[in-house]
Amino acid sequence: MQATAGYWPSLSLSAGYTETDDPVNVFGMKMRQEIFTDADFDVNKLNTPRHNRDLAGGVHIDWVLFDAMRTINNTRAARAGVQAAKKEETFTHMEAYVIAQDAFAHALALKPCSRLPRCGEGGPGGSQESG
């Protein structure tokens, strides 16, 4: 799913809250909020405004229409990486199986002599005839 994320738009949300009595900020807030009146031009109100509150929110959507084939190439590379990882996993399983088989074969070959027929007692390759 992440490999194809470049084909889809990205969405950003933002929110903010400000409360201030700074004259410059209050002036700007009132202008943005379109609540500035003629009475707000009074010098006393401009220099010592009351607290003003501002709540802001936004939505930003980006959708890339053309990126010089970057998204397609990144998607192909991601898929190739997944396939390579799967093949590496298969190889690792096969290698572990071969190592286990080899270890088992060596374990069989190294059995203690107490379990094998003793030399000269008629075991395979161990019969000796006296004469």
N, CA, C and O atoms as a printed pandas DataFrame, in Angstrom:
     atom_number atom_name residue_name chain_id  residue_number  x_coord  y_coord  z_coord
0              1         N          MET        A               1    0.821   -1.200    0.000
1              2        CA          MET        A               1    0.000    0.000    0.000
2              3         C          MET        A               1    0.861    1.257    0.000
3              4         O          MET        A               1    0.538    2.233   -0.677
4              5         N          GLN        A               2    1.973    1.235    0.770
5              6        CA          GLN        A               2    2.823    2.418    0.814
6              7         C          GLN        A               2    3.482    2.682   -0.528
7              8         O          GLN        A               2    3.768    3.832   -0.860
8              9         N          ALA        A               3    3.727    1.633   -1.305
9             10        CA          ALA        A               3    4.386    1.809   -2.589
10            11         C          ALA        A               3    3.538    2.658   -3.530
11            12         O          ALA        A               3    4.084    3.357   -4.384
12            13         N          THR        A               4    2.233    2.611   -3.392
13            14        CA          THR        A               4    1.352    3.378   -4.276
14            15         C          THR        A               4    0.872    4.680   -3.642
15            16         O          THR        A               4    0.002    5.347   -4.202
16            17         N          ALA        A               5    1.414    5.051   -2.501
17            18        CA          ALA        A               5    0.966    6.266   -1.807
18            19         C          ALA        A               5    1.209    7.522   -2.639
19            20         O          ALA        A               5    0.490    8.511   -2.492
20            21         N          GLY        A               6    2.218    7.491   -3.511
21            22        CA          GLY        A               6    2.523    8.659   -4.337
22            23         C          GLY        A               6    1.455    8.989   -5.349
23            24         O          GLY        A               6    1.446   10.090   -5.899
24            25         N          TYR        A               7    0.554    8.060   -5.608
25            26        CA          TYR        A               7   -0.518    8.312   -6.570
26            27         C          TYR        A               7   -1.694    9.068   -5.965
27            28         O          TYR        A               7   -2.549    9.578   -6.689
28            29         N          TRP        A               8   -1.734    9.139   -4.653
29            30        CA          TRP        A               8   -2.894    9.712   -3.972
30            31         C          TRP        A               8   -2.575   11.098   -3.420
31            32         O          TRP        A               8   -1.411   11.419   -3.178
32            33         N          PRO        A               9   -3.596   11.909   -3.222
33            34        CA          PRO        A               9   -3.342   13.245   -2.657
34            35         C          PRO        A               9   -2.970   13.159   -1.179
35            36         O          PRO        A               9   -3.320   12.206   -0.483
36            37         N          SER        A              10   -2.256   14.175   -0.727
37            38        CA          SER        A              10   -1.962   14.261    0.711
38            39         C          SER        A              10   -2.842   15.347    1.304
39            40         O          SER        A              10   -3.128   16.360    0.665
40            41         N          LEU        A              11   -3.259   15.119    2.521
41            42        CA          LEU        A              11   -4.196   16.015    3.199
42            43         C          LEU        A              11   -3.571   16.487    4.498
43            44         O          LEU        A              11   -3.063   15.684    5.280
44            45         N          SER        A              12   -3.608   17.793    4.727
45            46        CA          SER        A              12   -3.099   18.363    5.973
46            47         C          SER        A              12   -4.199   19.201    6.613
47            48         O          SER        A              12   -4.892   19.961    5.936
48            49         N          LEU        A              13   -4.347   19.052    7.905
49            50        CA          LEU        A              13   -5.309   19.850    8.659
50            51         C          LEU        A              13   -4.548   20.685    9.676
51            52         O          LEU        A              13   -3.549   20.234   10.236
52            53         N          SER        A              14   -5.018   21.894    9.911
53            54        CA          SER        A              14   -4.369   22.731   10.912
54            55         C          SER        A              14   -5.428   23.504   11.690
55            56         O          SER        A              14   -6.520   23.779   11.193
56            57         N          ALA        A              15   -5.073   23.840   12.911
57            58        CA          ALA        A              15   -5.971   24.617   13.763
58            59         C          ALA        A              15   -5.117   25.455   14.700
59            60         O          ALA        A              15   -4.001   25.074   15.056
60            61         N          GLY        A              16   -5.651   26.590   15.090
61            62        CA          GLY        A              16   -4.914   27.441   16.008
62            63         C          GLY        A              16   -5.841   28.360   16.790
63            64         O          GLY        A              16   -6.941   28.686   16.345
64            65         N          TYR        A              17   -5.380   28.763   17.941
65            66        CA          TYR        A              17   -6.139   29.670   18.794
66            67         C          TYR        A              17   -5.157   30.696   19.353
67            68         O          TYR        A              17   -4.083   30.347   19.843
68            69         N          THR        A              18   -5.540   31.949   19.272
69            70        CA          THR        A              18   -4.690   33.028   19.791
70            71         C          THR        A              18   -5.541   33.990   20.609
71            72         O          THR        A              18   -6.658   34.343   20.229
72            73         N          GLU        A              19   -4.990   34.399   21.728
73            74        CA          GLU        A              19   -5.623   35.447   22.542
74            75         C          GLU        A              19   -4.524   36.432   22.909
75            76         O          GLU        A              19   -3.498   36.043   23.467
76            77         N          THR        A              20   -4.734   37.700   22.599
77            78        CA          THR        A              20   -3.689   38.695   22.831
78            79         C          THR        A              20   -4.273   40.075   23.066
79            80         O          THR        A              20   -5.416   40.364   22.712
80            81         N          ASP        A              21   -3.437   40.930   23.684
81            82        CA          ASP        A              21   -3.794   42.350   23.793
82            83         C          ASP        A              21   -2.693   43.204   23.165
83            84         O          ASP        A              21   -2.656   44.419   23.362
84            85         N          ASP        A              22   -1.793   42.564   22.407
85            86        CA          ASP        A              22   -0.751   43.288   21.686
86            87         C          ASP        A              22   -1.417   44.118   20.585
87            88         O          ASP        A              22   -2.151   43.567   19.764
88            89         N          PRO        A              23   -1.174   45.441   20.553
89            90        CA          PRO        A              23   -1.869   46.315   19.596
90            91         C          PRO        A              23   -1.742   45.877   18.140
91            92         O          PRO        A              23   -2.726   45.895   17.401
92            93         N          VAL        A              24   -0.544   45.486   17.723
93            94        CA          VAL        A              24   -0.348   45.101   16.324
94            95         C          VAL        A              24   -1.128   43.821   16.005
95            96         O          VAL        A              24   -1.780   43.734   14.964
96            97         N          ASN        A              25   -1.062   42.835   16.898
97            98        CA          ASN        A              25   -1.788   41.589   16.669
98            99         C          ASN        A              25   -3.295   41.789   16.690
99           100         O          ASN        A              25   -4.008   41.216   15.866
100          101         N          VAL        A              26   -3.790   42.601   17.629
101          102        CA          VAL        A              26   -5.231   42.854   17.700
102          103         C          VAL        A              26   -5.694   43.534   16.418
103          104         O          VAL        A              26   -6.736   43.174   15.869
104          105         N          PHE        A              27   -4.940   44.507   15.938
105          106        CA          PHE        A              27   -5.283   45.203   14.694
106          107         C          PHE        A              27   -5.359   44.195   13.531
107          108         O          PHE        A              27   -6.324   44.191   12.766
108          109         N          GLY        A              28   -4.332   43.347   13.414
109          110        CA          GLY        A              28   -4.312   42.357   12.329
110          111         C          GLY        A              28   -5.456   41.356   12.440
111          112         O          GLY        A              28   -6.071   40.995   11.437
112          113         N          MET        A              29   -5.740   40.909   13.666
113          114        CA          MET        A              29   -6.836   39.948   13.859
114          115         C          MET        A              29   -8.162   40.548   13.434
115          116         O          MET        A              29   -8.949   39.908   12.737
116          117         N          LYS        A              30   -8.405   41.778   13.856
117          118        CA          LYS        A              30   -9.674   42.419   13.507
118          119         C          LYS        A              30   -9.789   42.617   12.001
119          120         O          LYS        A              30  -10.879   42.504   11.441
120          121         N          MET        A              31   -8.681   42.910   11.349
121          122        CA          MET        A              31   -8.708   43.073    9.886
122          123         C          MET        A              31   -9.013   41.720    9.217
123          124         O          MET        A              31   -9.839   41.648    8.308
124          125         N          ARG        A              32   -8.339   40.650    9.675
125          126        CA          ARG        A              32   -8.590   39.322    9.092
126          127         C          ARG        A              32  -10.021   38.848    9.360
127          128         O          ARG        A              32  -10.639   38.198    8.518
128          129         N          GLN        A              33  -10.531   39.180   10.537
129          130        CA          GLN        A              33  -11.878   38.753   10.897
130          131         C          GLN        A              33  -12.948   39.672   10.292
131          132         O          GLN        A              33  -14.146   39.410   10.400
132          133         N          GLU        A              34  -12.491   40.744    9.663
133          134        CA          GLU        A              34  -13.385   41.730    9.043
134          135         C          GLU        A              34  -14.389   42.305   10.035
135          136         O          GLU        A              34  -15.566   42.491    9.723
136          137         N          ILE        A              35  -13.880   42.588   11.264
137          138        CA          ILE        A              35  -14.744   43.184   12.294
138          139         C          ILE        A              35  -14.207   44.561   12.701
139          140         O          ILE        A              35  -14.588   45.094   13.744
140          141         N          PHE        A              36  -13.333   45.129   11.885
141          142        CA          PHE        A              36  -12.742   46.437   12.187
142          143         C          PHE        A              36  -13.769   47.517   11.855
143          144         O          PHE        A              36  -14.347   47.523   10.768
144          145         N          THR        A              37  -13.990   48.429   12.800
145          146        CA          THR        A              37  -14.968   49.515   12.590
146          147         C          THR        A              37  -14.270   50.863   12.705
147          148         O          THR        A              37  -13.091   50.944   13.049
148          149         N          ASP        A              38  -15.015   51.908   12.413
149          150        CA          ASP        A              38  -14.460   53.266   12.526
150          151         C          ASP        A              38  -14.054   53.575   13.964
151          152         O          ASP        A              38  -13.083   54.297   14.192
152          153         N          ALA        A              39  -14.785   53.037   14.928
153          154        CA          ALA        A              39  -14.484   53.294   16.340
154          155         C          ALA        A              39  -13.131   52.703   16.730
155          156         O          ALA        A              39  -12.510   53.170   17.685
156          157         N          ASP        A              40  -12.665   51.686   16.007
157          158        CA          ASP        A              40  -11.384   51.066   16.319
158          159         C          ASP        A              40  -10.196   51.947   15.930
159          160         O          ASP        A              40   -9.061   51.650   16.302
160          161         N          PHE        A              41  -10.447   53.027   15.183
161          162        CA          PHE        A              41   -9.365   53.955   14.828
162          163         C          PHE        A              41   -9.062   54.949   15.938
163          164         O          PHE        A              41   -8.136   55.751   15.816
164          165         N          ASP        A              42   -9.826   54.905   17.013
165          166        CA          ASP        A              42   -9.556   55.769   18.164
166          167         C          ASP        A              42   -8.150   55.443   18.686
167          168         O          ASP        A              42   -7.816   54.272   18.871
168          169         N          VAL        A              43   -7.338   56.457   18.920
169          170        CA          VAL        A              43   -5.944   56.273   19.329
170          171         C          VAL        A              43   -5.844   55.460   20.618
171          172         O          VAL        A              43   -4.962   54.609   20.730
172          173         N          ASN        A              44   -6.703   55.693   21.572
173          174        CA          ASN        A              44   -6.669   54.934   22.825
174          175         C          ASN        A              44   -6.956   53.454   22.582
175          176         O          ASN        A              44   -6.332   52.582   23.185
176          177         N          LYS        A              45   -7.908   53.186   21.692
177          178        CA          LYS        A              45   -8.215   51.787   21.387
178          179         C          LYS        A              45   -7.084   51.138   20.598
179          180         O          LYS        A              45   -6.805   49.952   20.778
180          181         N          LEU        A              46   -6.435   51.895   19.734
181          182        CA          LEU        A              46   -5.326   51.340   18.955
182          183         C          LEU        A              46   -4.123   51.017   19.840
183          184         O          LEU        A              46   -3.468   49.990   19.657
184          185         N          ASN        A              47   -3.835   51.904   20.806
185          186        CA          ASN        A              47   -2.645   51.724   21.643
186          187         C          ASN        A              47   -2.864   50.764   22.812
187          188         O          ASN        A              47   -1.932   50.074   23.225
188          189         N          THR        A              48   -4.080   50.710   23.349
189          190        CA          THR        A              48   -4.365   49.803   24.469
190          191         C          THR        A              48   -5.662   49.033   24.189
191          192         O          THR        A              48   -6.699   49.302   24.795
192          193         N          PRO        A              49   -5.585   48.084   23.273
193          194        CA          PRO        A              49   -6.808   47.350   22.933
194          195         C          PRO        A              49   -7.181   46.350   24.009
195          196         O          PRO        A              49   -6.351   45.951   24.826
196          197         N          ARG        A              50   -8.443   45.952   23.994
197          198        CA          ARG        A              50   -8.887   44.858   24.863
198          199         C          ARG        A              50   -8.383   43.542   24.274
199          200         O          ARG        A              50   -7.972   43.476   23.116
200          201         N          HIS        A              51   -8.425   42.503   25.096
201          202        CA          HIS        A              51   -8.016   41.176   24.593
202          203         C          HIS        A              51   -8.856   40.823   23.376
203          204         O          HIS        A              51  -10.061   41.073   23.323
204          205         N          ASN        A              52   -8.197   40.253   22.431
205          206        CA          ASN        A              52   -8.913   39.772   21.254
206          207         C          ASN        A              52   -8.571   38.297   21.055
207          208         O          ASN        A              52   -7.437   37.874   21.278
208          209         N          ARG        A              53   -9.555   37.536   20.638
209          210        CA          ARG        A              53   -9.365   36.104   20.430
210          211         C          ARG        A              53   -9.489   35.805   18.938
211          212         O          ARG        A              53  -10.279   36.414   18.216
212          213         N          ASP        A              54   -8.687   34.854   18.513
213          214        CA          ASP        A              54   -8.727   34.470   17.110
214          215         C          ASP        A              54   -8.637   32.948   17.031
215          216         O          ASP        A              54   -7.744   32.333   17.614
216          217         N          LEU        A              55   -9.550   32.370   16.319
217          218        CA          LEU        A              55   -9.564   30.932   16.092
218          219         C          LEU        A              55   -9.397   30.723   14.596
219          220         O          LEU        A              55  -10.122   31.309   13.792
220          221         N          ALA        A              56   -8.443   29.886   14.232
221          222        CA          ALA        A              56   -8.178   29.656   12.811
222          223         C          ALA        A              56   -8.108   28.160   12.531
223          224         O          ALA        A              56   -7.728   27.369   13.395
224          225         N          GLY        A              57   -8.469   27.796   11.345
225          226        CA          GLY        A              57   -8.392   26.402   10.920
226          227         C          GLY        A              57   -8.130   26.354    9.432
227          228         O          GLY        A              57   -8.435   27.297    8.702
228          229         N          GLY        A              58   -7.567   25.257    8.995
229          230        CA          GLY        A              58   -7.282   25.160    7.579
230          231         C          GLY        A              58   -7.185   23.719    7.109
231          232         O          GLY        A              58   -6.920   22.796    7.880
232          233         N          VAL        A              59   -7.409   23.570    5.827
233          234        CA          VAL        A              59   -7.277   22.284    5.160
234          235         C          VAL        A              59   -6.408   22.519    3.939
235          236         O          VAL        A              59   -6.627   23.457    3.173
236          237         N          HIS        A              60   -5.416   21.651    3.770
237          238        CA          HIS        A              60   -4.507   21.786    2.634
238          239         C          HIS        A              60   -4.426   20.437    1.929
239          240         O          HIS        A              60   -4.112   19.423    2.552
240          241         N          ILE        A              61   -4.707   20.427    0.636
241          242        CA          ILE        A              61   -4.650   19.192   -0.146
242          243         C          ILE        A              61   -3.623   19.376   -1.252
243          244         O          ILE        A              61   -3.657   20.366   -1.984
244          245         N          ASP        A              62   -2.701   18.410   -1.371
245          246        CA          ASP        A              62   -1.706   18.386   -2.440
246          247         C          ASP        A              62   -1.914   17.136   -3.266
247          248         O          ASP        A              62   -2.066   16.044   -2.717
248          249         N          TRP        A              63   -1.923   17.284   -4.575
249          250        CA          TRP        A              63   -1.999   16.138   -5.460
250          251         C          TRP        A              63   -1.052   16.391   -6.613
251          252         O          TRP        A              63   -1.274   17.287   -7.427
252          253         N          VAL        A              64   -0.002   15.604   -6.679
253          254        CA          VAL        A              64    0.995   15.786   -7.721
254          255         C          VAL        A              64    0.448   15.200   -9.019
255          256         O          VAL        A              64    0.070   14.030   -9.079
256          257         N          LEU        A              65    0.413   16.031  -10.050
257          258        CA          LEU        A              65   -0.099   15.574  -11.335
258          259         C          LEU        A              65    0.996   14.939  -12.189
259          260         O          LEU        A              65    0.737   13.982  -12.920
260          261         N          PHE        A              66    2.211   15.464  -12.100
261          262        CA          PHE        A              66    3.320   14.908  -12.874
262          263         C          PHE        A              66    4.599   15.062  -12.073
263          264         O          PHE        A              66    4.899   16.143  -11.566
264          265         N          ASP        A              67    5.357   13.966  -11.960
265          266        CA          ASP        A              67    6.606   14.031  -11.206
266          267         C          ASP        A              67    7.763   13.376  -11.960
267          268         O          ASP        A              67    8.680   12.824  -11.350
268          269         N          ALA        A              68    7.711   13.442  -13.277
269          270        CA          ALA        A              68    8.771   12.924  -14.143
270          271         C          ALA        A              68    9.011   11.430  -13.900
271          272         O          ALA        A              68   10.156   10.979  -13.874
272          273         N          MET        A              69    7.937   10.672  -13.724
273          274        CA          MET        A              69    7.971    9.213  -13.579
274          275         C          MET        A              69    8.585    8.739  -12.254
275          276         O          MET        A              69    8.868    7.550  -12.105
276          277         N          ARG        A              70    8.791    9.630  -11.307
277          278        CA          ARG        A              70    9.374    9.236  -10.021
278          279         C          ARG        A              70    8.482    8.256   -9.258
279          280         O          ARG        A              70    8.974    7.264   -8.719
280          281         N          THR        A              71    7.182    8.523   -9.208
281          282        CA          THR        A              71    6.267    7.661   -8.464
282          283         C          THR        A              71    6.213    6.266   -9.084
283          284         O          THR        A              71    6.226    5.264   -8.369
284          285         N          ILE        A              72    6.154    6.203  -10.408
285          286        CA          ILE        A              72    6.112    4.902  -11.082
286          287         C          ILE        A              72    7.395    4.127  -10.807
287          288         O          ILE        A              72    7.346    2.937  -10.497
288          289         N          ASN        A              73    8.530    4.786  -10.916
289          290        CA          ASN        A              73    9.810    4.116  -10.667
290          291         C          ASN        A              73    9.950    3.689   -9.202
291          292         O          ASN        A              73   10.456    2.602   -8.923
292          293         N          ASN        A              74    9.513    4.525   -8.280
293          294        CA          ASN        A              74    9.564    4.162   -6.856
294          295         C          ASN        A              74    8.658    2.970   -6.562
295          296         O          ASN        A              74    9.011    2.099   -5.767
296          297         N          THR        A              75    7.498    2.932   -7.200
297          298        CA          THR        A              75    6.576    1.814   -7.019
298          299         C          THR        A              75    7.194    0.521   -7.539
299          300         O          THR        A              75    7.127   -0.517   -6.882
300          301         N          ARG        A              76    7.796    0.592   -8.723
301          302        CA          ARG        A              76    8.451   -0.600   -9.292
302          303         C          ARG        A              76    9.605   -1.060   -8.400
303          304         O          ARG        A              76    9.774   -2.256   -8.165
304          305         N          ALA        A              77   10.387   -0.118   -7.913
305          306        CA          ALA        A              77   11.517   -0.473   -7.041
306          307         C          ALA        A              77   11.019   -1.115   -5.748
307          308         O          ALA        A              77   11.627   -2.067   -5.260
308          309         N          ALA        A              78    9.937   -0.613   -5.196
309          310        CA          ALA        A              78    9.393   -1.179   -3.956
310          311         C          ALA        A              78    8.896   -2.601   -4.199
311          312         O          ALA        A              78    9.125   -3.491   -3.380
312          313         N          ARG        A              79    8.225   -2.811   -5.310
313          314        CA          ARG        A              79    7.735   -4.163   -5.623
314          315         C          ARG        A              79    8.904   -5.121   -5.848
315          316         O          ARG        A              79    8.860   -6.270   -5.410
316          317         N          ALA        A              80    9.947   -4.651   -6.529
317          318        CA          ALA        A              80   11.129   -5.495   -6.746
318          319         C          ALA        A              80   11.793   -5.829   -5.414
319          320         O          ALA        A              80   12.278   -6.945   -5.227
320          321         N          GLY        A              81   11.820   -4.880   -4.497
321          322        CA          GLY        A              81   12.383   -5.124   -3.169
322          323         C          GLY        A              81   11.600   -6.179   -2.410
323          324         O          GLY        A              81   12.186   -7.014   -1.721
324          325         N          VAL        A              82   10.284   -6.149   -2.530
325          326        CA          VAL        A              82    9.443   -7.145   -1.863
326          327         C          VAL        A              82    9.710   -8.530   -2.452
327          328         O          VAL        A              82    9.841   -9.509   -1.717
328          329         N          GLN        A              83    9.791   -8.603   -3.786
329          330        CA          GLN        A              83   10.072   -9.892   -4.427
330          331         C          GLN        A              83   11.443  -10.421   -4.017
331          332         O          GLN        A              83   11.598  -11.613   -3.752
332          333         N          ALA        A              84   12.436   -9.536   -3.966
333          334        CA          ALA        A              84   13.785   -9.959   -3.558
334          335         C          ALA        A              84   13.781  -10.471   -2.122
335          336         O          ALA        A              84   14.445  -11.459   -1.811
336          337         N          ALA        A              85   13.036   -9.803   -1.250
337          338        CA          ALA        A              85   12.962  -10.244    0.147
338          339         C          ALA        A              85   12.297  -11.612    0.251
339          340         O          ALA        A              85   12.716  -12.442    1.057
340          341         N          LYS        A              86   11.261  -11.857   -0.559
341          342        CA          LYS        A              86   10.604  -13.166   -0.540
342          343         C          LYS        A              86   11.550  -14.263   -1.029
343          344         O          LYS        A              86   11.584  -15.354   -0.460
344          345         N          LYS        A              87   12.318  -13.975   -2.082
345          346        CA          LYS        A              87   13.269  -14.966   -2.591
346          347         C          LYS        A              87   14.388  -15.212   -1.581
347          348         O          LYS        A              87   14.851  -16.341   -1.422
348          349         N          GLU        A              88   14.816  -14.154   -0.903
349          350        CA          GLU        A              88   15.840  -14.301    0.133
350          351         C          GLU        A              88   15.313  -15.169    1.275
351          352         O          GLU        A              88   16.049  -15.984    1.831
352          353         N          GLU        A              89   14.047  -14.992    1.620
353          354        CA          GLU        A              89   13.445  -15.813    2.672
354          355         C          GLU        A              89   13.410  -17.277    2.257
355          356         O          GLU        A              89   13.738  -18.161    3.048
356          357         N          THR        A              90   13.009  -17.534    1.007
357          358        CA          THR        A              90   12.972  -18.907    0.502
358          359         C          THR        A              90   14.368  -19.526    0.530
359          360         O          THR        A              90   14.537  -20.672    0.947
360          361         N          PHE        A              91   15.361  -18.764    0.085
361          362        CA          PHE        A              91   16.735  -19.263    0.087
362          363         C          PHE        A              91   17.203  -19.569    1.509
363          364         O          PHE        A              91   17.863  -20.582    1.740
364          365         N          THR        A              92   16.869  -18.712    2.448
365          366        CA          THR        A              92   17.270  -18.918    3.845
366          367         C          THR        A              92   16.647  -20.189    4.398
367          368         O          THR        A              92   17.311  -20.938    5.115
368          369         N          HIS        A              93   15.371  -20.448    4.073
369          370        CA          HIS        A              93   14.721  -21.687    4.515
370          371         C          HIS        A              93   15.417  -22.911    3.910
371          372         O          HIS        A              93   15.660  -23.905    4.594
372          373         N          MET        A              94   15.731  -22.816    2.614
373          374        CA          MET        A              94   16.404  -23.944    1.961
374          375         C          MET        A              94   17.793  -24.166    2.562
375          376         O          MET        A              94   18.199  -25.307    2.781
376          377         N          GLU        A              95   18.504  -23.105    2.821
377          378        CA          GLU        A              95   19.841  -23.211    3.401
378          379         C          GLU        A              95   19.774  -23.827    4.802
379          380         O          GLU        A              95   20.604  -24.664    5.156
380          381         N          ALA        A              96   18.796  -23.415    5.583
381          382        CA          ALA        A              96   18.640  -23.987    6.928
382          383         C          ALA        A              96   18.316  -25.472    6.847
383          384         O          ALA        A              96   18.793  -26.253    7.671
384          385         N          TYR        A              97   17.518  -25.870    5.872
385          386        CA          TYR        A              97   17.170  -27.275    5.698
386          387         C          TYR        A              97   18.412  -28.095    5.330
387          388         O          TYR        A              97   18.621  -29.187    5.858
388          389         N          VAL        A              98   19.232  -27.559    4.419
389          390        CA          VAL        A              98   20.447  -28.268    4.010
390          391         C          VAL        A              98   21.411  -28.382    5.184
391          392         O          VAL        A              98   22.021  -29.433    5.383
392          393         N          ILE        A              99   21.553  -27.330    5.951
393          394        CA          ILE        A              99   22.445  -27.364    7.119
394          395         C          ILE        A              99   21.947  -28.390    8.136
395          396         O          ILE        A              99   22.746  -29.117    8.727
396          397         N          ALA        A             100   20.633  -28.451    8.339
397          398        CA          ALA        A             100   20.071  -29.418    9.285
398          399         C          ALA        A             100   20.299  -30.851    8.791
399          400         O          ALA        A             100   20.646  -31.735    9.575
400          401         N          GLN        A             101   20.102  -31.073    7.492
401          402        CA          GLN        A             101   20.355  -32.404    6.926
402          403         C          GLN        A             101   21.818  -32.798    7.082
403          404         O          GLN        A             101   22.131  -33.933    7.440
404          405         N          ASP        A             102   22.710  -31.848    6.809
405          406        CA          ASP        A             102   24.141  -32.115    6.930
406          407         C          ASP        A             102   24.510  -32.448    8.378
407          408         O          ASP        A             102   25.276  -33.377    8.634
408          409         N          ALA        A             103   23.962  -31.688    9.310
409          410        CA          ALA        A             103   24.245  -31.927   10.727
410          411         C          ALA        A             103   23.717  -33.295   11.148
411          412         O          ALA        A             103   24.371  -33.997   11.919
412          413         N          PHE        A             104   22.550  -33.681   10.655
413          414        CA          PHE        A             104   21.980  -34.984   10.981
414          415         C          PHE        A             104   22.846  -36.112   10.420
415          416         O          PHE        A             104   23.081  -37.117   11.092
416          417         N          ALA        A             105   23.318  -35.939    9.188
417          418        CA          ALA        A             105   24.170  -36.963    8.566
418          419         C          ALA        A             105   25.472  -37.111    9.348
419          420         O          ALA        A             105   25.946  -38.228    9.557
420          421         N          HIS        A             106   26.051  -35.999    9.778
421          422        CA          HIS        A             106   27.280  -36.072   10.582
422          423         C          HIS        A             106   27.009  -36.712   11.942
423          424         O          HIS        A             106   27.854  -37.440   12.464
424          425         N          ALA        A             107   25.860  -36.450   12.508
425          426        CA          ALA        A             107   25.522  -37.035   13.800
426          427         C          ALA        A             107   25.372  -38.548   13.683
427          428         O          ALA        A             107   25.767  -39.289   14.583
428          429         N          LEU        A             108   24.804  -38.998   12.578
429          430        CA          LEU        A             108   24.677  -40.448   12.372
430          431         C          LEU        A             108   26.043  -41.100   12.190
431          432         O          LEU        A             108   26.276  -42.208   12.674
432          433         N          ALA        A             109   26.938  -40.418   11.497
433          434        CA          ALA        A             109   28.254  -40.979   11.232
434          435         C          ALA        A             109   29.121  -41.018   12.479
435          436         O          ALA        A             109   30.057  -41.816   12.548
436          437         N          LEU        A             110   28.839  -40.192   13.447
437          438        CA          LEU        A             110   29.670  -40.105   14.651
438          439         C          LEU        A             110   29.035  -40.781   15.857
439          440         O          LEU        A             110   29.280  -40.371   16.992
440          441         N          LYS        A             111   28.236  -41.796   15.634
441          442        CA          LYS        A             111   27.626  -42.511   16.765
442          443         C          LYS        A             111   28.729  -43.095   17.631
443          444         O          LYS        A             111   29.776  -43.481   17.111
444          445         N          PRO        A             112   28.519  -43.167   18.929
445          446        CA          PRO        A             112   29.532  -43.773   19.801
446          447         C          PRO        A             112   29.709  -45.254   19.482
447          448         O          PRO        A             112   28.769  -45.920   19.049
448          449         N          CYS        A             113   30.912  -45.760   19.697
449          450        CA          CYS        A             113   31.231  -47.157   19.381
450          451         C          CYS        A             113   30.401  -48.132   20.201
451          452         O          CYS        A             113   30.210  -49.264   19.754
452          453         N          SER        A             114   29.903  -47.767   21.360
453          454        CA          SER        A             114   29.143  -48.680   22.199
454          455         C          SER        A             114   27.868  -49.135   21.506
455          456         O          SER        A             114   27.339  -50.197   21.837
456          457         N          ARG        A             115   27.378  -48.387   20.588
457          458        CA          ARG        A             115   26.155  -48.770   19.904
458          459         C          ARG        A             115   26.429  -49.516   18.599
459          460         O          ARG        A             115   25.543  -50.174   18.054
460          461         N          LEU        A             116   27.641  -49.411   18.110
461          462        CA          LEU        A             116   27.987  -50.087   16.869
462          463         C          LEU        A             116   28.553  -51.460   17.177
463          464         O          LEU        A             116   29.103  -51.670   18.258
464          465         N          PRO        A             117   28.427  -52.414   16.234
465          466        CA          PRO        A             117   29.057  -53.714   16.444
466          467         C          PRO        A             117   30.565  -53.531   16.573
467          468         O          PRO        A             117   31.170  -52.761   15.828
468          469         N          ARG        A             118   31.163  -54.241   17.520
469          470        CA          ARG        A             118   32.601  -54.110   17.746
470          471         C          ARG        A             118   33.372  -54.810   16.639
471          472         O          ARG        A             118   32.909  -55.751   15.994
472          473         N          CYS        A             119   34.550  -54.299   16.468
473          474        CA          CYS        A             119   35.405  -54.897   15.454
474          475         C          CYS        A             119   35.625  -56.380   15.790
475          476         O          CYS        A             119   35.942  -56.730   16.927
476          477         N          GLY        A             120   35.455  -57.218   14.806
477          478        CA          GLY        A             120   35.676  -58.634   14.998
478          479         C          GLY        A             120   34.468  -59.356   15.507
479          480         O          GLY        A             120   34.539  -60.565   15.726
480          481         N          GLU        A             121   33.337  -58.668   15.714
481          482        CA          GLU        A             121   32.156  -59.345   16.240
482          483         C          GLU        A             121   31.113  -59.591   15.168
483          484         O          GLU        A             121   29.958  -59.882   15.479
484          485         N          GLY        A             122   31.505  -59.478   13.917
485          486        CA          GLY        A             122   30.589  -59.820   12.847
486          487         C          GLY        A             122   29.756  -58.671   12.339
487          488         O          GLY        A             122   28.748  -58.895   11.668
488          489         N          GLY        A             123   30.129  -57.492   12.625
489          490        CA          GLY        A             123   29.418  -56.341   12.071
490          491         C          GLY        A             123   29.848  -56.099   10.650
491          492         O          GLY        A             123   30.793  -56.730   10.177
492          493         N          PRO        A             124   29.187  -55.213    9.963
493          494        CA          PRO        A             124   29.560  -54.952    8.586
494          495         C          PRO        A             124   31.003  -54.447    8.510
495          496         O          PRO        A             124   31.356  -53.476    9.180
496          497         N          GLY        A             125   31.808  -55.082    7.724
497          498        CA          GLY        A             125   33.200  -54.686    7.532
498          499         C          GLY        A             125   34.069  -55.010    8.725
499          500         O          GLY        A             125   35.251  -54.665    8.734
500          501         N          GLY        A             126   33.517  -55.663    9.732
501          502        CA          GLY        A             126   34.307  -55.893   10.934
502          503         C          GLY        A             126   34.512  -57.367   11.250
503          504         O          GLY        A             126   35.034  -57.684   12.319
504          505         N          SER        A             127   34.128  -58.270   10.376
505          506        CA          SER        A             127   34.296  -59.703   10.687
506          507         C          SER        A             127   35.737  -60.111   10.420
507          508         O          SER        A             127   36.303  -59.833    9.363
508          509         N          GLN        A             128   36.292  -60.757   11.384
509          510        CA          GLN        A             128   37.661  -61.259   11.223
510          511         C          GLN        A             128   37.644  -62.761   11.486
511          512         O          GLN        A             128   37.053  -63.233   12.457
512          513         N          GLU        A             129   38.279  -63.467   10.637
513          514        CA          GLU        A             129   38.349  -64.923   10.823
514          515         C          GLU        A             129   39.750  -65.278   11.272
515          516         O          GLU        A             129   40.744  -64.822   10.707
516          517         N          SER        A             130   39.801  -66.075   12.267
517          518        CA          SER        A             130   41.124  -66.503   12.707
518          519         C          SER        A             130   41.410  -67.868   12.127
519          520         O          SER        A             130   40.516  -68.702   11.986
520          521         N          GLY        A             131   42.579  -68.069   11.816
521          522        CA          GLY        A             131   42.795  -69.350   11.245
522          523         C          GLY        A             131   44.103  -69.829   11.098
523          524         O          GLY        A             131   44.303  -70.938   10.604
